[in-house]
């Protein structure tokens, strides 16, 4: 049998074996999966991680082909894959899948390239539950706001209790940011102290120095116990406790101060001072026009403007939202923020007319902006905490809504912002000073 040597053939390098082709379910031969896709399949990862597979495949292609085009493709694919992986890790596989779809440069609807706005769907049954819960909460809130006095103070004490319970639950789940959270006995003591803040403030006539001294005293006692009862206290325990007192005790107490505002006879003269037909027709069974003090009007304006902000941002963002406002909260859009701001300022002007508020255009616009941005700040603050704790909701006490903080977060910073705006920018609210 003739050999290559006998034929005078030179040595030839063996040809690379063709890729082994396997048959699929239909019996049609297909090429085996690429190395990147095979890695994902081997680890059982979600569809969002296929973007990483593209990155690996592009890198392999660059190594095989070389050149600047391969380098650029690999860099783009790797960056997109990293974004998809982070999105899946922090926000769930659904968001990661959307981010993986953005590898090709975003959608064709004119939205920001590489950014996908997530619009969760709400079932009809859950929507009905949310509406029913909102109506019940709204009725209860309206009742205690109009009643004022000790009823409102007790309501805010309940709000501080629920907020602090959920806050310390969130803090206990922040394993990365707070590797040493406060122990359970510390959380229980802090919840009790935060619950007492609004009652103490109301009992002392709403004086500012009282609430400041109460918070500092509560923190001093807690810090002392942390240092004496624990063998190895940690700094993160002190910081989380301090912020808990501020966030869940100090801030809610300013709603008590805001509701208690009353500047002499002019503030309680009802229709005589405001010129409002609505107030003048207020039934005597509910206290008559005299019940409409400065504090009641300010509280109602703040609460209704927050509601207008939430509704406006949701409707406009759901209908027109395309550009993400901030990566921290993927559901919030620039269009929704603009809609919320316009709705808040519009509600402030409507309430100015309804309640006979003697304020100028500048004052009304400024108040609407202050309410909107303080509400957004409270919402984003809670989003940071839930994200760090890897929790979707702060709790489940409100059917269809989640936790108490999920609904009350927009109100935490708003009470103190509106209070100081009124007492500093509009100190002569009912004395005819108009800007």
C-alpha positions in Angstrom: 0.0 0.0 0.0 1.4 3.3 -1.1 2.3 5.7 1.6 2.7 9.5 1.5 6.5 9.1 1.6 6.5 6.7 -1.4 4.4 9.3 -3.4 6.9 12.0 -2.6 4.4 14.1 -0.6 5.6 16.6 1.8 4.3 16.7 5.4 0.9 18.4 5.6 -0.6 20.0 8.7 -3.7 18.2 9.7 -6.9 20.1 8.9 -9.0 21.4 11.8 -11.8 19.1 12.6 -15.2 20.5 11.5 -17.5 21.4 14.3 -19.5 18.5 15.4 -23.1 18.9 14.5 -25.9 17.4 16.5 -29.5 16.8 15.6 -32.3 18.6 17.3 -35.7 17.3 18.1 -36.8 17.6 14.4 -33.8 15.6 13.2 -32.2 18.7 11.6 -28.5 19.0 12.1 -27.3 22.1 13.9 -24.0 23.4 15.2 -23.3 23.0 18.9 -23.8 26.1 21.1 -21.0 28.6 21.4 -18.7 28.5 24.4 -20.4 31.5 26.1 -23.9 30.0 25.7 -22.6 26.7 26.9 -21.3 28.3 30.0 -24.7 29.8 30.8 -26.5 26.6 30.1 -24.1 24.6 32.3 -24.6 27.0 35.3 -28.4 27.1 34.7 -28.5 30.9 34.6 -31.4 33.0 33.4 -32.0 34.5 30.0 -30.6 37.8 31.3 -27.1 36.3 31.5 -27.1 35.5 27.8 -25.8 39.0 27.3 -22.7 37.8 29.2 -22.5 35.0 26.7 -22.4 37.5 23.9 -19.5 39.2 25.6 -17.6 35.9 25.9 -18.3 35.0 22.3 -17.3 38.5 21.0 -14.0 38.1 23.0 -13.4 34.8 21.4 -14.1 36.2 18.0 -11.7 39.1 18.6 -9.0 36.6 19.6 -9.5 34.7 16.4 -9.9 37.6 14.0 -7.9 40.4 15.7 -8.2 43.9 14.6 -9.8 47.0 16.0 -13.4 46.0 15.0 -13.2 42.9 17.1 -11.9 44.9 20.1 -14.7 47.4 19.8 -17.4 44.7 19.5 -16.0 42.9 22.5 -16.0 46.0 24.6 -19.6 46.9 23.7 -20.8 43.4 24.3 -19.0 43.1 27.6 -20.3 46.4 28.9 -23.9 45.4 27.9 -23.5 42.0 29.5 -22.3 43.5 32.8 -25.2 45.8 32.9 -27.6 42.9 32.3 -25.9 40.9 35.0 -26.1 43.7 37.6 -29.8 44.3 36.7 -30.7 40.7 37.3 -28.7 40.5 40.5 -30.3 43.6 42.0 -33.8 43.8 40.5 -34.7 40.3 39.4 -34.6 38.3 36.2 -37.3 40.2 34.5 -35.4 43.5 34.6 -32.3 41.7 33.5 -34.1 40.3 30.5 -35.1 43.8 29.5 -31.5 45.0 30.0 -30.2 42.2 27.8 -32.6 43.4 25.1 -30.9 46.8 25.3 -27.6 45.3 24.1 -28.5 46.3 20.6 -28.7 49.9 21.5 -32.1 50.4 23.1 -35.6 50.3 21.6 -36.9 52.2 18.6 -39.4 54.3 20.5 -37.0 57.1 21.2 -36.1 56.2 24.7 -32.6 56.5 26.1 -30.3 53.9 24.5 -29.3 51.1 26.9 -32.0 52.1 29.4 -35.2 50.1 29.7 -38.1 51.5 31.7 -39.9 48.7 33.7 -43.6 49.1 33.9 -45.0 46.4 36.2 -48.5 45.2 35.5 -51.1 45.1 38.2 -53.9 42.5 38.1 -57.5 43.6 38.3 -58.0 41.9 41.7 -54.9 43.5 43.2 -55.9 46.9 41.8 -59.3 46.7 43.5 -57.6 45.7 46.8 -55.3 48.7 46.5 -58.2 51.1 45.8 -60.2 49.8 48.7 -57.2 50.1 51.1 -56.5 53.6 49.8 -60.1 54.7 50.5 -60.1 53.3 54.0 -56.7 55.0 54.8 -57.9 58.2 53.2 -61.1 58.3 55.2 -59.3 57.5 58.5 -56.6 60.1 57.7 -59.2 62.8 56.9 -61.0 62.2 60.1 -58.0 62.5 62.4 -56.7 65.5 60.5 -59.9 67.5 60.9 -60.3 66.4 64.5 -56.7 67.4 65.4 -55.6 67.6 69.0 -54.9 64.3 70.8 -56.6 62.2 68.1 -54.1 63.4 65.5 -51.2 63.0 68.0 -52.2 59.4 68.6 -52.5 58.8 64.9 -49.0 60.1 64.3 -47.8 57.9 67.3 -49.2 54.9 65.5 -47.5 56.0 62.3 -44.2 56.3 64.1 -44.7 52.8 65.6 -45.3 51.2 62.2 -42.6 53.1 60.5 -40.0 52.2 63.1 -41.0 48.5 63.1 -40.4 48.3 59.4 -37.3 50.4 59.5 -35.5 48.2 62.0 -36.6 45.1 60.0 -35.0 46.6 56.9 -31.9 47.5 58.9 -31.6 43.9 60.2 -31.6 42.6 56.6 -28.8 45.0 55.3 -26.1 42.4 55.6 -23.6 44.3 53.4 -24.2 47.9 54.5 -24.9 46.9 58.1 -22.9 43.8 58.9 -23.6 44.3 62.6 -27.2 45.5 62.9 -28.7 46.4 66.4 -29.8 43.4 68.4 -33.5 42.7 68.9 -33.7 44.3 72.4 -32.3 47.5 70.9 -34.8 47.5 68.1 -37.7 46.9 70.5 -36.5 49.8 72.8 -36.1 52.2 69.8 -39.5 51.4 68.5 -41.1 52.2 71.8 -39.2 55.5 72.0 -40.1 56.5 68.5 -43.8 55.8 69.3 -43.6 58.2 72.2 -42.2 61.1 70.3 -45.4 62.6 68.9 -47.2 62.1 72.3 -44.4 63.9 74.2 -44.4 66.7 71.6 -48.2 67.2 71.8 -48.1 67.1 75.6 -45.5 69.9 75.8 -47.4 72.2 73.5 -45.5 71.4 70.3 -42.3 73.2 71.3 -39.4 72.6 69.0 -36.8 72.3 71.8 -38.8 69.5 73.4 -38.7 67.2 70.4 -34.9 67.9 69.9 -34.2 67.2 73.5 -36.4 64.1 73.4 -34.5 62.7 70.4 -31.1 63.4 71.9 -32.1 61.9 75.2 -33.4 58.8 73.6 -30.2 58.4 71.6 -28.0 59.0 74.7 -29.8 56.3 76.7 -29.6 53.8 73.8 -25.9 54.5 73.0 -25.1 54.0 76.7 -26.8 50.7 76.8 -25.1 49.6 73.6 -21.7 50.3 75.1 -22.4 48.7 78.4 -24.5 45.7 77.7 -22.5 44.4 74.7 -19.0 43.0 74.8 -18.2 44.1 71.3 -20.4 47.1 70.1 -20.1 48.2 66.5 -20.3 51.7 64.9 -22.9 50.6 62.5 -25.3 49.9 65.4 -25.0 53.5 66.6 -25.5 55.0 63.2 -28.6 52.9 62.4 -30.1 53.7 65.8 -29.5 57.4 65.3 -31.0 57.5 61.9 -34.0 55.4 63.1 -34.8 58.0 65.8 -34.5 60.8 63.2 -36.4 59.0 60.4 -39.2 57.3 62.4 -39.6 59.6 65.5 -38.3 63.1 64.8 -39.7 63.6 61.3 -43.2 62.3 61.9 -43.5 64.5 65.0 -43.4 67.6 62.8 -46.8 66.7 61.4 -48.0 67.3 65.0 -46.3 70.7 65.0 -47.7 71.6 61.6 -51.3 70.6 62.6 -51.0 72.6 65.8 -50.1 75.9 64.1 -52.6 78.7 65.1 -51.6 82.3 65.1 -54.2 84.0 67.3 -57.6 85.3 66.3 -56.7 85.8 62.6 -55.9 82.1 62.2 -59.2 80.9 63.7 -61.6 83.5 62.3 -62.5 81.1 59.5 -64.2 82.8 56.6 -63.6 86.2 58.0 -59.8 85.8 57.5 -59.7 83.6 54.4 -62.7 84.7 52.4 -63.5 81.1 51.5 -67.0 80.1 50.6 -66.1 76.5 51.4 -64.9 77.3 54.9 -67.8 79.6 55.6 -70.2 76.8 54.7 -68.5 74.3 56.9 -71.2 72.6 59.0 -71.4 73.4 62.7 -71.7 69.6 63.4 -68.0 69.4 62.5 -66.9 72.5 64.4 -68.0 75.2 62.1 -65.7 77.7 60.2 -63.7 78.3 63.4 -62.1 74.8 63.2 -60.1 75.9 60.1 -57.0 77.0 61.8 -53.7 77.7 60.1 -52.5 74.2 61.0 -55.5 72.5 59.5 -55.3 74.4 56.3 -51.5 73.8 56.0 -51.9 70.1 56.8 -54.7 69.5 54.3 -52.7 71.4 51.6 -49.6 69.3 52.2 -51.5 65.9 52.2 -53.5 66.6 49.1 -50.5 67.9 47.2 -48.6 64.7 48.0 -51.6 62.7 46.7 -51.6 64.9 43.6 -47.9 64.3 43.2 -48.3 60.5 43.4 -51.2 60.4 41.0 -49.7 62.8 38.5 -46.4 61.0 38.4 -48.0 57.6 38.0 -50.4 58.6 35.2 -47.9 60.6 33.2 -45.1 58.1 33.7 -47.3 55.2 32.8 -48.6 56.9 29.7 -45.6 58.9 28.4 -42.6 57.6 30.4 -39.6 56.7 28.3 -36.5 58.2 30.0 -35.3 56.8 33.3 -35.1 59.4 36.1 -32.6 57.7 38.3 -31.0 54.2 38.2 -31.9 53.7 41.9 -35.6 53.3 41.0 -36.1 51.9 37.5 -39.8 52.5 37.4 -39.4 56.3 37.8 -39.2 58.4 34.6 -38.3 62.0 33.8 -41.8 62.4 32.2 -43.4 61.1 35.4 -41.4 63.5 37.6 -42.5 66.4 35.4 -46.1 65.2 35.6 -45.9 64.9 39.4 -44.4 68.4 39.8 -47.0 70.0 37.6 -49.8 68.2 39.4 -48.4 69.2 42.8 -48.2 72.9 41.9 -51.6 72.7 40.2 -53.1 71.2 43.4 -51.5 74.0 45.5 -53.2 76.7 43.3 -56.5 74.8 43.4 -56.4 74.6 47.2 -55.4 78.2 47.4 -58.6 79.2 45.7 -60.8 76.7 47.5 -59.6 77.5 51.0 -59.2 81.3 50.4 -55.4 81.1 51.0 -54.0 84.6 51.0 -50.8 83.8 49.2 -49.3 85.1 46.0 -48.2 83.2 42.9 -44.6 82.9 44.0 -45.5 81.6 47.4 -47.9 79.0 46.0 -45.5 77.8 43.4 -42.6 77.5 45.9 -44.8 75.5 48.3 -45.8 73.1 45.5 -42.1 72.6 44.6 -41.1 72.1 48.2 -43.8 69.5 48.7 -43.0 67.6 45.5 -39.2 67.4 46.1 -39.5 66.4 49.7 -42.0 63.7 48.8 -39.6 62.4 46.1 -36.7 62.5 48.6 -38.7 60.3 51.1 -39.6 57.9 48.3 -36.1 57.5 47.1 -34.7 57.1 50.7 -37.0 54.1 51.2 -36.0 52.7 47.9 -32.4 52.8 49.0 -33.2 50.9 52.2 -35.3 48.3 50.4 -32.6 47.7 47.8 -29.9 47.4 50.4 -32.1 45.0 52.4 -33.0 43.0 49.2 -36.7 43.4 50.0 -39.5 44.3 47.5 -41.8 45.8 50.2 -41.1 47.1 53.7 -43.9 44.9 55.0 -47.4 43.6 54.3 -49.6 45.5 56.7 -51.6 47.3 54.0 -53.4 45.0 51.6 -52.5 45.6 48.0 -49.8 48.2 48.9 -47.2 46.4 51.0 -45.7 47.9 54.1 -46.6 51.1 55.9 -43.4 52.8 54.8 -44.3 51.9 51.2 -47.2 54.4 51.5 -45.9 56.8 54.2 -42.4 57.4 52.8 -43.5 60.4 50.8 -44.9 62.1 54.0 -41.8 61.7 56.2 -39.8 64.6 54.9 -42.8 66.7 53.8 -44.1 67.6 57.2 -40.9 69.2 58.4 -40.3 70.9 55.0 -43.8 72.5 54.9 -43.6 73.5 58.6 -40.4 75.4 58.1 -41.5 76.9 54.8 -44.6 78.3 56.5 -42.9 79.7 59.6 -40.0 81.2 57.7 -41.1 82.1 54.1 -44.7 83.0 55.1 -44.7 84.2 58.7 -47.6 86.5 58.0 -49.8 84.0 56.2 -53.1 85.5 57.2 -52.0 89.1 57.5 -52.1 89.9 53.8 -48.4 89.7 53.0 -48.4 88.6 49.4 -45.3 88.0 47.2 
